[in-house]
Structures are given as structure tokens and as C-alpha cells.
Amino acid sequence: MRLASGFQHAMTSTLILLICRTANPVEIVAGFHRLDKVMENYDNRLYPSYDTLDAAPSLVTCSLHILSFSSISAESMDYTIDIYLRQEWQDPRLVHYNERDELYINDQTFRDKIWKPDLFFTNLKRGHFLDITVPNFYIRIKPKTGDVIYSSRLSLTLSCSMRLWSYPMDVQNCSMDMESYTFTTKQLKFAWKSEKAIQLIEDLRMPQFGLDDTFSYDCTSNLSTGTFPCLRAVFILRRQFGYHLIQSYLPTVLIVFMSWVSFWLDVDAIPARVTLGVTTLLTMTTLAGGVRVSLPPVSYIKAIDVWMGTCTIFVFSALLEFTLTNYLSRKQVPKPKRQNTGFMVCGIQMTSKKKMNHLDTDDVNETQKTFKDGPHVQAALQDEVNSEEKASILREKKQLQRAKLLDEQCRIIFPLSFFIFNIVYWPSYLVFGIEKFAKP
């Protein structure tokens, strides 16, 4: 008897265990079956609070989870972002008895059957749903309350009106605007889920920018066709300066320093100074052109334009300084005119040696005969020639000294001027030129 009783108890326990294990799948199937019954009389053209007595607008709360930023382009004024967009609302028409507390649905057919907010991005250029390996969305329904959560993964390219006054030390304010296309505030209302409705993935990194801050607010707009609900998410992006410091600023500083080498070269080293000046000027022009390629043709002056323009002026000025130095060192100073070009020898007026070359041969012979006994005449002529040569050499030395003095002065003036420019330039853009954005 005891053996039969034990066997009967074991069989009963096994049967109960099998029933418990098979209850869950049946419960799930029954849950979706009841939801399908509800959807038979469901009209997705009507917003949830359409049939309510007070006709209050349906409230949709939104939140974002940022996965990545990429392709932040100053040239095309846009940025690409991958996000999880979560929308939550209450639909009384979905309230029904169900064994399940929550129903998770990843079916595109069912998604098309229920009402969803007609949310669109006003500053969208292009975008798409992600569907690898399955469509990246889910719908979560609470049968007891009719609460619906709709989450989808999106890849969006959004426009961003960048202000490039301080480029490449700029801070940009890029937004994401979400608005209802059909419903006005009388039928639909948007709201952020919480103060921190924008969440970021851990270790979010961008190659050229850093994300300083994010904030969100309501941007409901009044249009001629009505007042439409709108939400705005704002991303404060600070450009990373290291790349431009290495690729643009340091090379131009070295080129400016190189152009000053000509001040230490000899005044007569014309080929070396010309080659150095022209090479540095052409290199500077090439670097400036390369910077402009990645930027839009805006009408205002940017910080990088001020830097490149000033460095080009310094290099060009060094080339002009060589031209002036060369001119001063080779300038022909007119000889002073004398009232009497001859000289007196023994009380007789004599012409200089240069003018004697133009006298008639007979006159010269006659003069030589007349002063045959006066050898000091030749010495007098030689003394006058030597004095003129000495005066010419002194004039050339004086001109050369003036040219060298100009080089010596430029060795101080050019570096000092460039140092003063840097003192003014960097604080103007790094300290006083930074734009600060605050939540409206």
C-alpha cells in the first residue's frame, strides 16, 4: 500500500510540473490572441484621446540615447548621428485583459496597424531605419493601462548652421528638431521624459569635436496653418584644436621664421636671398589654399584667415625688405660738381687728366714741351684721381653700411612684431571669442 501511494504521489508531482512548464507558452499565445481581438476594431487614423469626453490632447513623451556622432562637416554644414528614439504614450483603446503584464512586439505588420505619433525631423537632410540583422525597433504594450513604448534605431544626417568666426577654435550649437507634421497642439502634445532625456553611450568619442554639453527644451512653433508641437535637443560641440595646431599653425610659424633667415645673409648673396624669399612665399600660399579647401566660401573673416593672412604679410615683407636692401647697397650717388675743373701749376691753369684725354694731340705735346722741366705735374694729376677714387669707395661703403643697418633693424622689428601679433591673436579667440550657449 505504501509503495502504491508513493508511486501515485510521484506521478501527480510530475504532472503538475509538466503543466507548469507548458503554461508559459500557452499564456504568451493567449496574450497575443487577445491583442489581435482588440485590434479588429482599432482605427489607427484617430489619435488616442479622440473619443475622450474632455478631448484633451494626447501626450507623447520622448527621450534619446546617443550612440555615435560622425561626419561633422563644416563644408556641408551638417552632422550624422545614430540614436535610439523612444516615444511613450497612452492609448486607452489597447486596454484589455491579458495574462501578460507587458507584450513585446517586433512585427512590422503590427506596427503599421497601431497609431503612432507623426514625428518628423525638421532639419533632416537624409536618414534611414536600421534593419540589420532584423528591423531595429520594438513596441512594448501594457494591457492593463494601455501604455505604449515605441523604440527605434535611426541614422540621421541633420543640418547645422555653423558660425565659423573662430574656426578652428570654434564652439558649435547643433540641434535636432522633432515636430508633429499633422497634429496641432489641440490634438497632440510633445514633452521630454525628464530633465536628462538625452543619454549618451559610454566613451563617446569624435575625431574632431568634443561634446561639451547637451540640453533639451520645447520649441513649439506658431505657423500660418496652426501651432504644432515641437521638441529640440541641442548638442554643444567644441572643435579639437590639436589637429589644426600641427597641420596649419606650426608649419606656418616655421615658414615665417625661415623667411627671417635672409636678414642674416650677406647683402651681396642675391641668389640665396631671392630663392629663400620666393620659396617661403609660395609655400605659405599653398598652405593657405589647402586650409580653404575644407571650408565653405563664407563672406566673413575667420580666425584661420587672420592667421594665414598675417603670416603671408610677414613673409612677403621679408622679401620686400631684401629688395630695399639690395637697392640701397647699389644706389649710385651723384658726384658733387666742381666750379673749376682745372688746377694751377706754376701759375698756369691746367685741365684734369680726364679732360686732357679730349685735348688735341698738338695741344698736349705743346703743353708737355712747355712743362718739360716740371715732373710734379704728373704727380698732381695722380693725386686728384686717387682722391676721387677714395671718395667713391667711401660712398659705396656708406651705402653698404646703410643696407646692413636695415638688415640689423629688421632682425629685431620682425620677431617683435610677430610676438605682439601672437599676444593679441590667441587671447582674442581662445578667451574672449568663445561663444557661450545657454538653455532658453
VEXDREN-2710 file (C-alpha; in Angstrom, 1 decimal):
% VEXDREN-2710
k/r/px/py/pz
1/MET/0.0/0.0/0.0
2/ARG/2.8/2.4/0.9
3/LEU/4.6/1.6/-2.3
4/ALA/1.5/2.3/-4.4
5/SER/0.8/5.5/-2.5
6/GLY/4.4/6.7/-3.2
7/PHE/4.1/6.0/-6.9
8/GLN/0.8/7.8/-7.1
9/HIS/2.3/10.9/-5.4
10/ALA/5.3/10.9/-7.8
11/MET/3.0/10.8/-10.8
12/THR/1.0/13.7/-9.5
13/SER/4.1/15.8/-8.9
14/THR/5.3/15.1/-12.4
15/LEU/2.0/16.0/-14.0
16/ILE/1.9/19.3/-12.1
17/LEU/5.5/20.1/-13.2
18/LEU/4.6/19.4/-16.8
19/ILE/1.5/21.7/-16.6
20/CYS/3.6/24.5/-15.1
21/ARG/6.2/24.2/-17.8
22/THR/3.7/24.3/-20.6
23/ALA/1.7/27.2/-19.1
24/ASN/4.0/29.9/-20.1
25/PRO/3.9/29.4/-23.9
26/VAL/0.2/29.0/-23.8
27/GLU/-0.1/32.2/-21.8
28/ILE/2.0/34.1/-24.4
29/VAL/0.0/32.8/-27.3
30/ALA/-3.2/33.7/-25.5
31/GLY/-1.9/37.1/-24.8
32/PHE/-1.2/37.9/-28.4
33/HIS/-4.5/36.3/-29.4
34/ARG/-6.4/38.7/-27.1
35/LEU/-4.4/41.6/-28.5
36/ASP/-5.4/40.6/-32.0
37/LYS/-9.1/40.6/-31.0
38/VAL/-8.6/44.2/-29.7
39/MET/-7.1/45.3/-33.0
40/GLU/-10.1/44.1/-35.0
41/ASN/-12.0/47.3/-34.1
42/TYR/-8.9/49.5/-33.9
43/ASP/-8.7/52.6/-36.2
44/ASN/-5.1/53.9/-36.5
45/ARG/-6.3/57.1/-38.2
46/LEU/-7.5/58.5/-34.8
47/TYR/-5.2/59.8/-32.1
48/PRO/-5.7/58.1/-28.7
49/SER/-7.7/60.8/-27.0
50/TYR/-10.0/61.4/-29.9
51/ASP/-13.0/59.8/-28.3
52/THR/-12.5/61.1/-24.8
53/LEU/-15.0/63.4/-23.2
54/ASP/-12.7/66.3/-22.4
55/ALA/-10.9/65.9/-25.8
56/ALA/-7.6/66.7/-24.2
57/PRO/-4.5/66.4/-26.4
58/SER/-2.7/63.1/-26.3
59/LEU/0.7/63.4/-24.5
60/VAL/3.8/61.8/-26.1
61/THR/7.0/61.8/-24.1
62/CYS/10.3/61.4/-25.9
63/SER/13.9/60.5/-24.9
64/LEU/17.1/60.0/-26.9
65/HIS/20.0/57.6/-26.4
66/ILE/23.0/58.8/-28.4
67/LEU/25.1/56.0/-29.9
68/SER/27.6/57.9/-32.1
69/PHE/28.4/61.2/-33.8
70/SER/30.2/61.2/-37.1
71/SER/30.9/63.3/-40.2
72/ILE/30.6/66.7/-38.6
73/SER/31.3/68.7/-41.7
74/ALA/31.9/72.5/-41.8
75/GLU/31.9/72.4/-45.6
76/SER/28.4/71.0/-46.0
77/MET/27.1/72.3/-42.6
78/ASP/25.7/69.0/-41.3
79/TYR/26.4/66.1/-39.0
80/THR/25.5/62.4/-38.8
81/ILE/24.2/60.8/-35.6
82/ASP/23.0/57.4/-34.6
83/ILE/20.3/57.3/-31.9
84/TYR/17.7/55.3/-30.1
85/LEU/14.5/57.3/-30.2
86/ARG/11.9/56.3/-27.6
87/GLN/8.4/57.6/-27.7
88/GLU/5.8/56.8/-25.0
89/TRP/2.1/57.5/-24.9
90/GLN/-1.1/56.0/-23.5
91/ASP/-3.7/54.5/-25.8
92/PRO/-7.0/53.6/-24.0
93/ARG/-8.1/51.5/-26.9
94/LEU/-5.4/49.0/-26.2
95/VAL/-6.6/48.3/-22.6
96/HIS/-7.8/44.7/-22.3
97/TYR/-7.5/41.7/-20.0
98/ASN/-4.3/39.8/-20.6
99/GLU/-2.3/37.2/-18.8
100/ARG/0.9/39.1/-19.6
101/ASP/1.9/42.3/-17.9
102/GLU/3.8/43.5/-20.9
103/LEU/3.8/42.5/-24.6
104/TYR/7.0/42.9/-26.6
105/ILE/6.4/43.1/-30.3
106/ASN/8.9/43.3/-33.2
107/ASP/6.5/42.9/-36.1
108/GLN/6.3/45.4/-38.9
109/THR/2.7/44.5/-39.8
110/PHE/1.5/45.1/-36.3
111/ARG/3.5/48.4/-36.2
112/ASP/1.6/49.6/-39.2
113/LYS/-1.8/48.8/-37.5
114/ILE/-1.5/50.9/-34.4
115/TRP/-1.5/54.7/-34.2
116/LYS/1.9/56.3/-33.8
117/PRO/3.0/59.9/-33.4
118/ASP/3.7/61.5/-36.8
119/LEU/7.0/62.8/-35.6
120/PHE/9.5/64.1/-38.2
121/PHE/12.9/65.9/-38.0
122/THR/12.6/69.4/-39.4
123/ASN/16.4/69.8/-40.0
124/LEU/16.8/66.4/-41.6
125/LYS/18.8/66.0/-44.8
126/ARG/18.7/62.3/-45.1
127/GLY/18.1/59.3/-42.8
128/HIS/17.0/55.7/-42.5
129/PHE/15.9/53.0/-40.2
130/LEU/18.5/50.3/-39.5
131/ASP/17.4/46.8/-40.3
132/ILE/20.5/44.6/-39.8
133/THR/20.1/41.8/-38.9
134/VAL/16.4/42.5/-38.1
135/PRO/14.4/45.7/-38.2
136/ASN/15.8/47.7/-35.2
137/PHE/12.6/48.6/-33.3
138/TYR/10.3/47.2/-30.7
139/ILE/6.8/48.1/-29.3
140/ARG/6.0/47.4/-25.7
141/ILE/2.4/47.4/-24.6
142/LYS/1.0/47.3/-21.1
143/PRO/-2.5/45.8/-21.5
144/LYS/-3.8/46.9/-18.1
145/THR/-3.1/50.7/-18.7
146/GLY/-2.7/50.9/-22.5
147/ASP/0.8/52.4/-22.1
148/VAL/2.8/52.1/-25.3
149/ILE/6.6/52.4/-25.7
150/TYR/7.9/52.6/-29.2
151/SER/11.7/52.4/-29.6
152/SER/13.6/52.6/-32.9
153/ARG/17.2/53.0/-34.0
154/LEU/17.8/55.7/-36.6
155/SER/20.8/57.0/-38.5
156/LEU/20.2/60.7/-39.4
157/THR/22.1/63.4/-41.2
158/LEU/21.0/66.8/-39.8
159/SER/21.8/70.3/-40.9
160/CYS/23.7/72.5/-38.5
161/SER/24.1/76.2/-39.2
162/MET/27.7/76.7/-38.1
163/ARG/29.2/80.0/-37.3
164/LEU/32.9/79.9/-38.2
165/TRP/34.2/83.3/-36.9
166/SER/36.5/81.5/-34.5
167/TYR/37.4/78.5/-36.8
168/PRO/39.3/76.3/-35.8
169/MET/38.8/77.3/-32.2
170/ASP/35.0/77.4/-32.5
171/VAL/32.2/76.0/-30.5
172/GLN/29.1/74.9/-32.4
173/ASN/25.5/74.7/-31.4
174/CYS/23.9/71.9/-33.4
175/SER/20.3/70.9/-32.8
176/MET/17.8/68.1/-33.5
177/ASP/14.2/69.4/-34.0
178/MET/11.3/66.9/-33.8
179/GLU/7.9/68.2/-34.7
180/SER/4.4/66.8/-35.5
181/TYR/3.6/67.0/-39.2
182/THR/-0.2/66.7/-39.0
183/PHE/-1.5/67.2/-35.5
184/THR/-1.6/70.6/-33.8
185/THR/-1.3/71.2/-30.0
186/LYS/-5.1/70.7/-29.8
187/GLN/-4.7/67.1/-30.7
188/LEU/-1.1/66.2/-29.7
189/LYS/1.4/67.4/-27.2
190/PHE/5.1/66.6/-27.1
191/ALA/7.2/66.6/-23.9
192/TRP/10.7/65.4/-22.9
193/LYS/10.5/62.5/-20.5
194/SER/12.8/64.0/-17.9
195/GLU/15.5/66.6/-17.3
196/LYS/18.0/64.1/-18.6
197/ALA/16.1/62.9/-21.6
198/ILE/19.3/62.8/-23.6
199/GLN/21.5/60.0/-22.7
200/LEU/25.0/59.2/-24.1
201/ILE/26.7/56.0/-24.7
202/GLU/29.8/55.5/-22.5
203/ASP/33.2/56.5/-24.1
204/LEU/31.6/58.6/-26.8
205/ARG/34.4/60.0/-28.9
206/MET/34.6/62.1/-32.1
207/PRO/37.7/62.7/-34.2
208/GLN/37.4/66.5/-34.5
209/PHE/35.0/67.5/-31.8
210/GLY/34.3/67.1/-28.1
211/LEU/30.7/67.1/-26.7
212/ASP/30.7/69.8/-24.0
213/ASP/27.0/69.7/-23.1
214/THR/23.5/68.7/-24.1
215/PHE/20.2/70.2/-23.2
216/SER/16.6/69.9/-24.4
217/TYR/13.5/72.1/-24.4
218/ASP/10.2/72.7/-26.0
219/CYS/10.2/74.6/-29.3
220/THR/6.5/74.6/-30.2
221/SER/6.1/76.9/-33.2
222/ASN/3.3/79.0/-34.4
223/LEU/2.8/78.7/-38.2
224/SER/0.2/80.0/-40.5
225/THR/-1.5/76.6/-40.5
226/GLY/-1.6/76.2/-36.7
227/THR/0.5/75.7/-33.7
228/PHE/2.5/72.4/-33.9
229/PRO/4.2/70.7/-31.0
230/CYS/8.0/70.6/-31.3
231/LEU/10.9/69.3/-29.2
232/ARG/14.5/70.4/-29.6
233/ALA/17.7/68.6/-28.5
234/VAL/20.9/70.8/-28.5
235/PHE/24.4/69.5/-28.7
236/ILE/27.3/71.8/-27.8
237/LEU/30.3/70.7/-29.8
238/ARG/33.8/72.1/-29.3
239/ARG/36.3/71.6/-32.0
240/GLN/39.5/69.8/-31.1
241/PHE/42.4/72.2/-31.8
242/GLY/45.3/69.7/-31.8
243/TYR/44.9/68.7/-35.4
244/HIS/44.9/72.2/-36.8
245/LEU/47.8/73.2/-34.5
246/ILE/50.0/70.5/-36.0
247/GLN/48.8/70.8/-39.6
248/SER/48.3/74.5/-40.0
249/TYR/49.7/76.7/-37.3
250/LEU/53.1/75.1/-36.6
251/PRO/54.2/74.8/-40.3
252/THR/53.3/78.5/-40.9
253/VAL/55.3/79.6/-37.9
254/LEU/58.3/77.7/-39.2
255/ILE/57.9/79.3/-42.6
256/VAL/57.8/82.8/-41.1
257/PHE/60.9/82.0/-39.1
258/MET/62.6/80.7/-42.2
259/SER/61.9/83.9/-44.1
260/TRP/63.8/85.8/-41.5
261/VAL/67.0/83.9/-42.2
262/SER/67.6/86.3/-45.1
263/PHE/68.3/89.1/-42.6
264/TRP/71.4/87.2/-41.5
265/LEU/72.7/86.5/-45.1
266/ASP/75.2/88.8/-46.7
267/VAL/73.8/91.7/-48.7
268/ASP/75.5/90.5/-51.9
269/ALA/74.1/87.0/-51.6
270/ILE/71.4/87.8/-54.1
271/PRO/70.6/84.3/-55.4
272/ALA/70.3/82.8/-51.9
273/ARG/68.0/85.6/-50.6
274/VAL/65.8/85.6/-53.7
275/THR/65.4/81.8/-53.6
276/LEU/64.6/81.9/-49.9
277/GLY/62.0/84.7/-50.2
278/VAL/60.2/83.2/-53.2
279/THR/60.2/79.7/-51.8
280/THR/58.7/80.7/-48.4
281/LEU/56.1/82.9/-50.1
282/LEU/54.9/80.1/-52.4
283/THR/54.8/77.6/-49.6
284/MET/52.8/79.9/-47.5
285/THR/50.3/80.5/-50.3
286/THR/50.0/76.7/-50.8
287/LEU/49.2/76.1/-47.1
288/ALA/46.6/78.8/-47.0
289/GLY/44.9/77.4/-50.1
290/GLY/44.8/73.9/-48.5
291/VAL/43.0/75.2/-45.5
292/ARG/40.3/76.9/-47.6
293/VAL/39.5/73.7/-49.4
294/SER/37.7/72.1/-46.4
295/LEU/35.7/75.2/-45.6
296/PRO/32.6/76.8/-47.2
297/PRO/33.0/80.1/-49.0
298/VAL/31.6/82.3/-46.3
299/SER/31.7/86.1/-46.6
300/TYR/33.2/86.9/-43.2
301/ILE/36.8/86.5/-42.0
302/LYS/37.6/83.5/-39.9
303/ALA/40.3/83.1/-37.3
304/ILE/42.4/80.9/-39.6
305/ASP/42.1/83.6/-42.3
306/VAL/43.6/86.2/-40.0
307/TRP/46.5/83.9/-39.1
308/MET/47.2/82.9/-42.7
309/GLY/46.9/86.4/-44.0
310/THR/49.2/87.9/-41.3
311/CYS/51.8/85.2/-41.8
312/THR/51.7/85.8/-45.6
313/ILE/52.3/89.5/-45.0
314/PHE/55.3/88.8/-42.8
315/VAL/56.8/86.5/-45.5
316/PHE/56.1/89.0/-48.2
317/SER/57.5/91.8/-46.2
318/ALA/60.8/89.9/-45.7
319/LEU/61.0/89.6/-49.5
320/LEU/60.3/93.4/-49.9
321/GLU/63.0/94.1/-47.3
322/PHE/65.6/92.3/-49.4
323/THR/64.6/94.4/-52.4
324/LEU/65.0/97.6/-50.5
325/THR/68.3/96.4/-49.0
326/ASN/69.7/95.5/-52.5
327/TYR/68.6/98.9/-53.8
328/LEU/70.3/100.8/-51.0
329/SER/73.5/98.8/-51.4
330/ARG/73.7/99.5/-55.2
331/LYS/72.3/103.0/-55.4
332/GLN/74.6/105.4/-57.5
333/VAL/75.2/108.6/-55.5
334/PRO/75.8/111.6/-57.9
335/LYS/79.3/113.1/-57.6
336/PRO/79.5/116.7/-56.4
337/LYS/80.0/119.3/-59.2
338/ARG/83.1/121.5/-59.0
339/GLN/83.2/125.1/-60.2
340/ASN/86.7/124.8/-61.7
341/THR/87.7/121.5/-63.2
342/GLY/91.4/122.5/-63.7
343/PHE/94.2/123.1/-61.3
344/MET/97.1/125.6/-61.1
345/VAL/100.6/124.6/-61.7
346/CYS/103.2/127.3/-61.6
347/GLY/100.6/130.0/-62.1
348/ILE/99.2/128.3/-65.2
349/GLN/95.7/126.8/-65.4
350/MET/95.8/123.1/-66.2
351/THR/93.0/120.6/-67.0
352/SER/92.4/117.4/-65.2
353/LYS/93.7/114.1/-66.6
354/LYS/90.2/113.1/-67.8
355/LYS/89.8/116.2/-69.7
356/MET/93.3/116.0/-71.1
357/ASN/92.3/112.9/-72.9
358/HIS/89.9/115.1/-75.0
359/LEU/92.5/117.7/-75.9
360/ASP/94.2/117.8/-79.3
361/THR/97.4/116.0/-79.6
362/ASP/99.2/119.1/-80.6
363/ASP/98.0/120.9/-77.5
364/VAL/99.1/118.1/-75.3
365/ASN/102.5/118.0/-77.0
366/GLU/102.8/121.7/-76.6
367/THR/101.9/121.6/-73.0
368/GLN/104.3/118.8/-72.4
369/LYS/107.1/120.7/-74.0
370/THR/106.2/123.8/-72.1
371/PHE/106.4/121.9/-68.8
372/LYS/109.1/119.6/-69.7
373/ASP/111.1/120.6/-66.8
374/GLY/108.1/120.2/-64.4
375/PRO/107.6/116.5/-63.4
376/HIS/105.5/117.5/-60.4
377/VAL/102.6/118.0/-62.9
378/GLN/102.1/114.2/-63.3
379/ALA/102.1/113.8/-59.5
380/ALA/99.4/116.4/-59.2
381/LEU/97.2/114.7/-61.7
382/GLN/97.6/111.3/-60.0
383/ASP/96.7/112.8/-56.6
384/GLU/93.4/114.2/-58.0
385/VAL/92.5/110.8/-59.5
386/ASN/93.3/109.0/-56.2
387/SER/91.1/111.4/-54.2
388/GLU/88.2/110.8/-56.5
389/GLU/88.6/107.0/-56.2
390/LYS/88.8/107.3/-52.4
391/ALA/85.6/109.4/-52.3
392/SER/83.8/106.8/-54.5
393/ILE/84.9/103.9/-52.2
394/LEU/83.7/105.9/-49.1
395/ARG/80.3/106.4/-50.7
396/GLU/80.0/102.7/-51.6
397/LYS/80.9/101.7/-48.0
398/LYS/78.4/104.2/-46.6
399/GLN/75.6/102.7/-48.8
400/LEU/76.6/99.2/-47.8
401/GLN/76.5/100.2/-44.1
402/ARG/73.0/101.6/-44.6
403/ALA/71.8/98.3/-46.2
404/LYS/73.4/96.3/-43.4
405/LEU/71.8/98.6/-40.8
406/LEU/68.4/97.9/-42.3
407/ASP/69.0/94.2/-42.0
408/GLU/70.1/94.5/-38.4
409/GLN/67.0/96.6/-37.6
410/CYS/64.7/94.0/-39.2
411/ARG/66.3/91.2/-37.1
412/ILE/64.6/92.9/-34.2
413/ILE/61.5/94.5/-35.7
414/PHE/60.1/91.4/-37.5
415/PRO/60.3/89.0/-34.5
416/LEU/59.0/91.6/-32.1
417/SER/56.0/92.4/-34.4
418/PHE/55.2/88.7/-34.7
419/PHE/55.4/88.3/-31.0
420/ILE/53.0/91.2/-30.4
421/PHE/50.6/89.8/-33.0
422/ASN/50.5/86.4/-31.2
423/ILE/49.8/88.2/-27.9
424/VAL/46.8/89.8/-29.4
425/TYR/45.6/86.9/-31.6
426/TRP/45.4/84.0/-29.2
427/PRO/43.5/85.6/-26.3
428/SER/41.1/87.2/-28.8
429/TYR/39.9/83.8/-29.9
430/LEU/40.7/81.4/-27.1
431/VAL/39.4/83.6/-24.2
432/PHE/37.3/86.5/-25.5
433/GLY/36.0/85.0/-28.7
434/ILE/34.4/81.8/-27.3
435/GLU/30.6/81.7/-27.7
436/LYS/28.6/80.6/-24.7
437/PHE/25.3/78.9/-25.2
438/ALA/22.6/78.6/-22.6
439/LYS/19.3/76.8/-22.4
440/PRO/16.4/79.1/-23.5
END
